[in-house]
Amino acid sequence: MAVLEKGTLFDPVLVTDLVNKVRGKSSLAKLAASEPILFSGQKEFTFTMDSEVAIVAEGGQKTHGGVSIEPVTTLPLKIEYGARVSDEFLYAADEKKIDILKAFNDGFARKAARGLDLMAFHGVNPRTMTASTVIGENNFKDKVKNLVTYTSSDPDANVESAVKLVQASDGAVTGLAMAPAFSSALAELKVNGVKQFPELAWGANPEKVNGLPVDINRTVSDTGTNKAIVGDFADFVKWGYAGDVRFEVIEYGDPDGTGKDLKQYNQVYLRAEMFIGWGIFDGEVFARIVDPETVTFTATPDGTAGSTSSTKIDLAFNVDIYGLKAEHITLTDDTGKATKGALTGSEKNWSLAITPTKSGNISLQIADIGGYDMPAAKTVAVIKV
């Protein structure tokens, strides 16, 4: 194996070793398919067949089935990792350099694997842990709106609820990525004094649970509210790396901003860069089990006393709300009376149509839905003219 010099590329043997280690340490890489990605990115097309197959009688007319085509572009992002080592690296024999590079390779693999999960699961820059505009909405947090509220006393029921949401979207459940806290809750779950998931005891990370491929990784919950992600990783997520892994040896200056000059401390700085990317083709075939967000909202009716009856109640939330339906809202008569109609809107702003039959106060209550902890009922004054 050739030894790296300044500005050269990682040896193919080291690249293969690196990618294999990323697969072993990243939940996304373990559960999803991988393939090489072009530096310019690549466009994948998802096909949705709009109808079912049809029987055609002899001599009969064929009818239109229809297909919807949605492109998903996978763009590779550059990630980098660096480490200081003794300047002995510059003068050491090839065997010693290779030992140093293997150790560096192990470190880079861990950081690349963790970075892939943090970027794909949460949409953050791994170094700052803040939302990345480069990633945008190409992440599970933004794309997956099927939510289940985490219940530590019955995580098995959480998984079942998540599976139902995936299957309701015609998705197949091929994998489960879970945080250590969720795995521990499953491991502690007992029915009639018998542990239901003994294979998860003592921090174990089995390949499968109940026949389903799983991975336990703190990257699932390192930021945000996720406890587990369930869905079709095999068919609706792809990840990969583009081209070669670039490497350089820096002898001068303070490339990592530590305030310590390399020459002064007899060090050199090893830096590697690689391009890595992923694509989530359909967020509907996934569900996230999450700690619920605390919700506040205002409920504002329209109408003018003495001239115009109320026709709607506008709901303004402090967070984006997904999965809200009219059936989740209950109106209770008080001094006023009203019946509810259709619910429209999205994210933070919704509107509930109403038909008042008597002016006065009514109570509006929103039931807790997956991923949200709703507040107490609101009192709303409606008008009937």
Secondary structure per residue as TSV (DSSP state, phi and psi in degrees):
chain	resnum	aa	ss	phi	psi
A	1	M	-	360.0	129.8
A	2	A	-	-69.3	145.9
A	3	V	-	-89.5	141.1
A	4	L	-	-74.6	140.5
A	5	E	-	-118.3	-175.2
A	6	K	T	-61.2	135.5
A	7	G	T	70.5	10.7
A	8	T	-	-93.6	-174.3
A	9	L	B	-107.3	153.3
A	10	F	-	-57.9	139.6
A	11	D	-	-60.1	141.6
A	12	P	H	-53.9	-33.0
A	13	V	H	-64.7	-42.0
A	14	L	H	-68.2	-37.8
A	15	V	H	-61.9	-45.4
A	16	T	H	-61.4	-43.6
A	17	D	H	-62.8	-41.1
A	18	L	H	-60.5	-50.9
A	19	V	H	-64.8	-39.0
A	20	N	H	-61.9	-38.1
A	21	K	H	-72.9	-33.4
A	22	V	H	-61.9	-43.3
A	23	R	H	-59.3	-35.8
A	24	G	H	-79.0	-17.6
A	25	K	H	-114.1	-9.8
A	26	S	-	-106.5	129.4
A	27	S	H	-63.9	-42.8
A	28	L	H	-62.2	-45.7
A	29	A	H	-65.8	-31.9
A	30	K	H	-73.3	-37.7
A	31	L	H	-93.9	-19.8
A	32	A	S	-110.5	160.7
A	33	A	E	-75.5	152.5
A	34	S	E	-128.1	151.8
A	35	E	-	-159.0	157.1
A	36	P	-	-61.0	149.7
A	37	I	-	-121.2	138.7
A	38	L	-	-69.5	148.6
A	39	F	T	-58.7	-34.7
A	40	S	T	-81.1	-1.4
A	41	G	-	90.1	168.5
A	42	Q	E	-144.5	147.1
A	43	K	E	-105.2	123.8
A	44	E	E	-105.1	146.8
A	45	F	E	-114.4	130.9
A	46	T	E	-102.9	130.5
A	47	F	E	-106.0	128.5
A	48	T	E	-116.0	114.1
A	49	M	E	-78.8	120.3
A	50	D	-	-78.6	-19.7
A	51	S	S	-131.8	-179.4
A	52	E	-	-94.5	168.3
A	53	V	-	-65.8	155.5
A	54	A	-	-124.8	146.0
A	55	I	-	-80.6	133.4
A	56	V	-	-115.7	115.6
A	57	A	-	-70.7	159.5
A	58	E	T	-56.7	122.5
A	59	G	T	78.7	2.9
A	60	G	-	-81.4	164.6
A	61	Q	-	-85.6	137.6
A	62	K	-	-84.7	137.2
A	63	T	-	-103.8	163.3
A	64	H	-	-79.4	128.3
A	65	G	-	-90.8	-47.3
A	66	G	-	93.2	145.6
A	67	V	E	-148.7	138.8
A	68	S	E	-107.3	132.2
A	69	I	E	-118.4	122.8
A	70	E	E	-122.0	122.4
A	71	P	E	-83.0	141.0
A	72	V	E	-126.1	119.3
A	73	T	E	-95.7	128.1
A	74	T	E	-102.4	111.0
A	75	L	-	-107.1	130.8
A	76	P	-	-75.0	138.5
A	77	L	E	-108.2	141.7
A	78	K	E	-80.9	129.1
A	79	I	E	-121.5	149.8
A	80	E	E	-136.4	155.7
A	81	Y	E	-148.5	136.4
A	82	G	E	-137.2	158.9
A	83	A	E	-153.1	144.5
A	84	R	E	-86.1	138.7
A	85	V	E	-136.3	166.0
A	86	S	E	-62.3	147.0
A	87	D	T	-69.4	0.2
A	88	E	H	-56.2	-27.6
A	89	F	H	-54.6	-35.5
A	90	L	H	-69.4	-27.2
A	91	Y	H	-114.2	-4.3
A	92	A	S	-71.3	160.1
A	93	A	-	-66.3	161.5
A	94	D	H	-56.3	-40.0
A	95	E	H	-61.4	-39.8
A	96	K	H	-68.2	-40.7
A	97	K	H	-61.3	-40.6
A	98	I	H	-64.0	-38.9
A	99	D	H	-61.5	-43.0
A	100	I	H	-64.0	-43.0
A	101	L	H	-64.9	-36.8
A	102	K	H	-64.4	-41.1
A	103	A	H	-64.9	-41.9
A	104	F	H	-61.9	-41.1
A	105	N	H	-61.3	-40.7
A	106	D	H	-61.0	-44.3
A	107	G	H	-65.1	-43.1
A	108	F	H	-62.9	-39.7
A	109	A	H	-61.4	-43.8
A	110	R	H	-62.4	-43.3
A	111	K	H	-70.0	-39.5
A	112	A	H	-66.2	-41.1
A	113	A	H	-64.8	-46.8
A	114	R	H	-63.2	-42.4
A	115	G	H	-62.3	-41.2
A	116	L	H	-59.0	-46.9
A	117	D	H	-64.1	-46.5
A	118	L	H	-62.3	-39.7
A	119	M	H	-69.6	-46.5
A	120	A	H	-76.1	-37.9
A	121	F	H	-77.2	-38.5
A	122	H	H	-120.1	-13.1
A	123	G	-	72.9	27.4
A	124	V	E	-110.1	158.9
A	125	N	E	-77.5	118.8
A	126	P	T	-57.7	-30.1
A	127	R	T	-75.2	-36.8
A	128	T	T	-102.2	-16.8
A	129	M	T	58.8	30.0
A	130	T	E	-115.4	156.7
A	131	A	E	-57.3	136.5
A	132	S	-	-103.2	124.9
A	133	T	T	-70.3	-23.0
A	134	V	T	-68.2	-40.7
A	135	I	T	-73.8	-37.9
A	136	G	T	62.9	-132.7
A	137	E	T	-94.3	9.7
A	138	N	-	-80.6	62.8
A	139	N	S	-156.2	160.2
A	140	F	H	-65.7	-35.1
A	141	K	H	-59.5	-42.9
A	142	D	H	-85.7	-29.4
A	143	K	H	-91.8	-26.0
A	144	V	-	-99.1	109.4
A	145	K	-	-104.2	-4.2
A	146	N	-	-78.3	112.0
A	147	L	E	-121.2	142.8
A	148	V	E	-127.0	131.6
A	149	T	E	-74.4	128.6
A	150	Y	-	-69.5	131.5
A	151	T	-	-124.7	109.1
A	152	S	T	-64.1	-26.6
A	153	S	T	-79.4	-16.5
A	154	D	-	-148.2	64.8
A	155	P	H	-65.1	-26.1
A	156	D	H	-61.5	-42.1
A	157	A	H	-64.1	-33.8
A	158	N	H	-60.5	-44.4
A	159	V	H	-63.9	-43.4
A	160	E	H	-60.2	-41.7
A	161	S	H	-64.2	-40.3
A	162	A	H	-64.7	-41.9
A	163	V	H	-60.2	-41.9
A	164	K	H	-60.9	-40.5
A	165	L	H	-64.9	-41.5
A	166	V	H	-64.9	-46.7
A	167	Q	H	-67.7	-30.2
A	168	A	H	-65.8	-21.1
A	169	S	T	-97.6	17.9
A	170	D	T	62.9	28.2
A	171	G	-	-96.2	157.2
A	172	A	-	-103.9	141.9
A	173	V	-	-92.8	109.9
A	174	T	-	-114.5	-6.9
A	175	G	E	-166.3	159.1
A	176	L	E	-139.1	119.0
A	177	A	E	-104.5	126.0
A	178	M	E	-134.8	149.8
A	179	A	-	-74.0	156.3
A	180	P	H	-56.0	-35.9
A	181	A	H	-63.8	-37.0
A	182	F	H	-70.5	-41.7
A	183	S	H	-61.3	-41.4
A	184	S	H	-64.2	-39.0
A	185	A	H	-63.7	-39.5
A	186	L	H	-65.3	-42.1
A	187	A	H	-62.6	-31.4
A	188	E	H	-87.0	-10.4
A	189	L	-	-66.4	126.0
A	190	K	E	-125.8	145.6
A	191	V	E	-126.0	120.0
A	192	N	T	55.2	37.1
A	193	G	T	80.6	2.5
A	194	V	E	-108.0	127.9
A	195	K	E	-65.9	132.1
A	196	Q	S	-86.8	-22.0
A	197	F	-	-133.8	65.3
A	198	P	G	-63.9	-22.9
A	199	E	G	-66.9	-12.5
A	200	L	G	-98.9	-0.4
A	201	A	G	-65.7	154.5
A	202	W	G	59.5	30.4
A	203	G	G	76.1	18.4
A	204	A	-	-66.4	153.4
A	205	N	-	-128.8	78.2
A	206	P	-	-71.3	161.6
A	207	E	S	-69.8	-34.7
A	208	K	E	-140.8	151.7
A	209	V	E	-132.2	126.5
A	210	N	T	53.4	34.2
A	211	G	T	80.9	-1.6
A	212	L	E	-99.2	128.5
A	213	P	E	-59.1	133.1
A	214	V	E	-135.9	161.5
A	215	D	E	-147.6	139.7
A	216	I	E	-109.7	123.2
A	217	N	-	-156.2	133.9
A	218	R	G	-71.3	-11.5
A	219	T	G	-64.1	-21.3
A	220	V	G	-63.1	-34.9
A	221	S	T	-122.7	11.3
A	222	D	S	-65.0	-22.7
A	223	T	S	-147.3	155.3
A	224	G	S	81.6	-160.7
A	225	T	S	-112.0	2.7
A	226	N	E	-62.6	140.7
A	227	K	E	-116.3	-29.7
A	228	A	E	-162.7	155.3
A	229	I	E	-129.9	126.3
A	230	V	E	-120.6	141.0
A	231	G	E	160.3	-161.2
A	232	D	-	-94.4	74.1
A	233	F	H	-67.5	-33.0
A	234	A	H	-67.0	-36.2
A	235	D	H	-110.3	-19.8
A	236	F	H	-119.8	13.7
A	237	V	E	-138.2	136.6
A	238	K	E	-133.1	147.4
A	239	W	E	-138.0	162.4
A	240	G	E	-175.6	177.2
A	241	Y	E	-124.0	151.0
A	242	A	E	-109.5	130.1
A	243	G	E	60.8	-145.0
A	244	D	E	-96.6	159.0
A	245	V	E	-93.4	116.9
A	246	R	E	-88.0	148.4
A	247	F	E	-140.9	141.6
A	248	E	E	-143.4	151.2
A	249	V	E	-110.0	116.8
A	250	I	E	-103.2	125.3
A	251	E	-	-101.3	-18.1
A	252	Y	S	-127.2	154.5
A	253	G	S	87.0	-158.6
A	254	D	-	-132.4	70.7
A	255	P	T	-66.8	-20.0
A	256	D	T	-105.8	7.3
A	257	G	S	68.0	29.3
A	258	T	S	-86.7	-11.5
A	259	G	S	86.0	6.5
A	260	K	-	-114.7	116.9
A	261	D	-	-69.1	134.9
A	262	L	T	-58.7	-48.2
A	263	K	T	-62.1	-38.5
A	264	Q	T	-63.1	-32.3
A	265	Y	T	-105.5	13.6
A	266	N	T	53.7	49.3
A	267	Q	E	-128.5	162.6
A	268	V	E	-129.0	160.3
A	269	Y	E	-114.0	122.6
A	270	L	E	-97.8	126.0
A	271	R	E	-128.7	133.2
A	272	A	E	-122.2	146.3
A	273	E	E	-131.7	140.2
A	274	M	E	-142.9	157.6
A	275	F	E	-106.2	124.5
A	276	I	E	-133.2	143.8
A	277	G	E	-148.2	168.7
A	278	W	E	-155.9	161.4
A	279	G	E	-141.5	135.3
A	280	I	E	-110.2	110.2
A	281	F	-	-82.6	-24.6
A	282	D	-	-158.4	107.2
A	283	G	G	-69.0	-17.3
A	284	E	G	-70.8	-20.2
A	285	V	G	-94.0	23.6
A	286	F	E	-133.3	159.1
A	287	A	E	-140.6	143.9
A	288	R	E	-111.2	132.3
A	289	I	E	-95.0	120.8
A	290	V	E	-134.6	156.7
A	291	D	-	-68.4	133.3
A	292	P	-	-69.1	144.1
A	293	E	E	-83.3	140.4
A	294	T	E	-77.6	125.0
A	295	V	-	-109.6	138.8
A	296	T	-	-125.8	153.6
A	297	F	E	-158.1	160.6
A	298	T	E	-111.3	148.7
A	299	A	E	-124.3	110.2
A	300	T	E	-119.7	113.4
A	301	P	E	-83.7	156.3
A	302	D	-	-94.4	-170.2
A	303	G	-	103.7	154.4
A	304	T	B	-131.4	125.4
A	305	A	T	-55.9	129.8
A	306	G	T	85.0	-8.7
A	307	S	T	-137.9	-36.6
A	308	T	B	-135.6	126.7
A	309	S	-	-73.2	152.1
A	310	S	-	-67.7	141.5
A	311	T	-	-123.1	-13.4
A	312	K	E	-158.4	163.5
A	313	I	E	-125.6	117.9
A	314	D	E	-84.6	130.5
A	315	L	E	-111.8	121.3
A	316	A	E	-117.3	118.2
A	317	F	E	-102.2	158.3
A	318	N	E	-81.9	-17.1
A	319	V	E	-133.6	161.3
A	320	D	E	-65.8	132.9
A	321	I	E	-113.7	128.6
A	322	Y	-	-122.4	143.4
A	323	G	S	85.9	8.4
A	324	L	-	-76.0	133.5
A	325	K	-	-130.6	160.3
A	326	A	G	-58.4	-32.1
A	327	E	G	-67.1	-16.6
A	328	H	G	-81.4	-10.0
A	329	I	E	-107.5	131.0
A	330	T	E	-118.2	127.7
A	331	L	E	-104.0	129.6
A	332	T	E	-120.7	127.8
A	333	D	E	-66.3	145.9
A	334	D	S	-133.8	-113.9
A	335	T	S	-77.5	-19.0
A	336	G	S	-113.5	170.1
A	337	K	E	-138.5	141.9
A	338	A	E	-160.6	151.9
A	339	T	E	-113.5	150.9
A	340	K	E	-92.9	155.8
A	341	G	E	-122.4	-137.6
A	342	A	E	-77.4	151.1
A	343	L	E	-108.8	129.3
A	344	T	E	-128.1	164.4
A	345	G	E	120.3	-172.7
A	346	S	E	-166.1	160.8
A	347	E	E	52.1	-114.6
A	348	K	E	-87.9	-15.5
A	349	N	E	-124.2	120.4
A	350	W	E	-132.3	161.4
A	351	S	E	-141.2	128.1
A	352	L	E	-106.7	119.6
A	353	A	E	-70.7	140.2
A	354	I	E	-136.5	157.7
A	355	T	E	-126.5	101.6
A	356	P	E	-78.1	143.7
A	357	T	E	-114.5	-9.4
A	358	K	E	-157.5	134.1
A	359	S	-	-68.6	146.4
A	360	G	E	139.9	-168.4
A	361	N	E	-86.7	140.1
A	362	I	E	-127.5	164.2
A	363	S	E	-106.2	134.7
A	364	L	E	-118.5	118.2
A	365	Q	E	-121.1	132.6
A	366	I	E	-109.2	124.1
A	367	A	-	-69.2	151.1
A	368	D	-	-63.5	128.5
A	369	I	-	-117.1	167.6
A	370	G	T	-51.3	123.0
A	371	G	T	91.7	-3.3
A	372	Y	E	-135.4	142.3
A	373	D	E	-110.1	100.8
A	374	M	-	-79.0	151.0
A	375	P	-	-81.4	-177.9
A	376	A	S	-66.7	167.5
A	377	A	-	-60.6	149.7
A	378	K	E	-103.2	145.6
A	379	T	E	-94.0	127.0
A	380	V	E	-126.2	131.6
A	381	A	E	-94.4	114.3
A	382	V	E	-104.9	159.5
A	383	I	-	-122.6	132.4
A	384	K	-	-122.0	118.2
A	385	V	-	-104.2	360.0
